[in-house]
Structures are given as C-alpha cells and as structure tokens.
C-alpha cells in the first residue's frame, strides 16, 4: 500500500536581496495511510509552506511530492482530500445546514440526508436554526470539520484544529479526529497544541528552519524518561553500590531520592531495596513528554546552526 504522503528532497526557495532563500529544504516526509500524523515546528519553520505544496496551492522549487500516490497538484487527488485552515472564513448569515448545502453544491452534492448526518456527527444537529454568527469558536470548528467531510475525503489536512478552544471543546474535537482514523481516513495535523498531539497522533515530524529534524513513532521518539524512587532505611553508600547507570541520588527530609533512567529494571531495584528491609515511600515514573522533545530539538538545532 502506497503512503498517503511521501516527499523526496522537496524544496521551496524564494528570491531575496541576498539570493535564493530556502523556506523548505530537502524535505523527506512519509505519512502512512490510516494514521494521525502531527507536523510540528516553531513559527516560521516551514509548516504552512509545506502544506501549501502538498495541497498544490504552490509548487516546489525542486524535489518530488506524492499525495495518495499521485504527484502533488494532480486535480483528481483534490476530490479525495480536504483542508481546514487555522482561521476558516464562513458566511456568518448562514445556518449550519445552509453552509453545508452551499459547499456541497461545489461537489455536486445535494443529498439532504448527508447534510443531516454530518451535523449529527459533529453534534450540531440541535443547533440547525442558529446562524454561524451565533456559533461559539468550538461550534465553528465543528462545522468546519463537517464541511471538510462533505467529499468523503481519504486524507484531511487540519491546521490548528483545537487552537483557542476551552477544555470541553478540545475533547469534542479530539474525539472527532480519532473517529476519522477509526473510519480509515488519514489525518495530517499541524499544531502548537503539543499535549493534544501527544494524545492522538501515531507519528510526528518536527521541522525547524525548513529542515525535518525528527520523524517517527511517538512511542520511539519519547523514550528516555526517568523513574524516581523515594526510600528510607538504607544508606546512600548502598544505593551507589547498586551501580545503576546515569542514576542521581539526592537527600530528602525523610530519606533518599533515586532518579534513574526508565530503561533500568525498576522491579530488580525494588527487590534489592526490600532485601535490605528498606522502606519504599514512592515510585514515580517521569515520562518524556512531546513538549520536552520539541524544546530539546528546536533549542539544540538553534544552538548548533
């Protein structure tokens, strides 16, 4: 099965007073079919330029790009993809059903039952009489998602789908996006909401200054967490004698704190402590977060360039 998105050495350059400036530079990107993919980077990293190239809005300076097996810009692919920008524009005098009917007409869709089904899917079927001007931001995002499903797309591009939403709206949009994956669709998300990305994405790529710095499964990229064990009734010398690699020992008011890599065998350490009649107060895993990875990647790259 071909990847939903695949690029090879994709580059976009613009002329400036100092010559050509590459906004996206030799980008190699792979998005598998049926996954939720997070595309991350600081402002000005090249995310929007990349998305515009994948959508065929602008063309690359060099390199290759394929969407659903076709070269980027292929008109037939446009029928199979959908895009929800960060700040979509709506005709605010329209109601939700009117909006879907209007945009559905662009695809030749007139099935009223489909409009009703989409409104129910995004939980707006009870607000059919309201105009878009009466919608909250969360409701506007949901009608945007309904609109994006009109053509039954295989691939959705979502730009900041949960930006500026309250926690309840966050969860509603998150659940909708997860349902898209359950339906077999591929979802490409560009977002600064790293906690949301961590919850729903299968794989991510981090772009900085036009270059992909990290790419892969979240489970692989987020390895390297720590485990903290609080203990008393045992000496610091004994803990050091366990010879655990990269382990820090600190004094607490009521004992000692071991801070060690998650790769260490916690059960083996606990067995050794119990063998010394030590009192284990707590065991706290400190998982590496996507935010940690993002800051580490962007900061280190910035320092090295």
C-alpha positions, 0 to 999 in steps of 0.5 A, a space after each residue: 500500500 502506497 503512503 498517503 504522503 511521501 516527499 523526496 528532497 522537496 524544496 521551496 526557495 524564494 528570491 531575496 536581496 541576498 539570493 535564493 532563500 530556502 523556506 523548505 529544504 530537502 524535505 523527506 516526509 512519509 505519512 502512512 495511510 490510516 494514521 494521525 500524523 502531527 507536523 510540528 515546528 516553531 513559527 516560521 519553520 516551514 509548516 504552512 509552506 509545506 502544506 501549501 505544496 502538498 495541497 498544490 496551492 504552490 509548487 516546489 522549487 525542486 524535489 518530488 511530492 506524492 499525495 495518495 500516490 499521485 504527484 502533488 497538484 494532480 486535480 483528481 487527488 483534490 476530490 479525495 482530500 480536504 483542508 481546514 485552515 487555522 482561521 476558516 472564513 464562513 458566511 456568518 448569515 448562514 445556518 449550519 445546514 445552509 453552509 453545508 448545502 452551499 459547499 456541497 453544491 461545489 461537489 455536486 452534492 445535494 443529498 439532504 440526508 448527508 447534510 443531516 448526518 454530518 451535523 449529527 456527527 459533529 453534534 450540531 444537529 440541535 443547533 440547525 436554526 442558529 446562524 454561524 454568527 451565533 456559533 461559539 469558536 468550538 461550534 465553528 470548528 465543528 462545522 468546519 470539520 463537517 464541511 471538510 467531510 462533505 467529499 468523503 475525503 481519504 486524507 484531511 489536512 487540519 491546521 490548528 484544529 483545537 487552537 483557542 478552544 476551552 477544555 470541553 471543546 478540545 475533547 469534542 474535537 479530539 474525539 472527532 479526529 480519532 473517529 476519522 482514523 477509526 473510519 480509515 481516513 488519514 489525518 495530517 495535523 499541524 499544531 502548537 497544541 503539543 499535549 493534544 498531539 501527544 494524545 492522538 497522533 501515531 507519528 510526528 515530524 518536527 521541522 525547524 528552519 525548513 529542515 525535518 529534524 525528527 520523524 517517527 513513532 511517538 512511542 520511539 521518539 519519547 523514550 528516555 524518561 526517568 523513574 524516581 524512587 523515594 526510600 528510607 532505611 538504607 544508606 546512600 553508600 548502598 544505593 551507589 553500590 547498586 551501580 545503576 547507570 546515569 542514576 542521581 541520588 539526592 537527600 530528602 527530609 525523610 530519606 533518599 531520592 533515586 532518579 534513574 533512567 526508565 530503561 533500568 529494571 525498576 522491579 530488580 531495584 525494588 527487590 534489592 531495596 526490600 532485601 535490605 528491609 528498606 522502606 519504599 515511600 514512592 515510585 514515580 515514573 517521569 515520562 518524556 513528554 512531546 513538549 520536552 522533545 520539541 524544546 530539546 530539538 528546536 533549542 539544540 538545532 538553534 544552538 548548533 546552526 
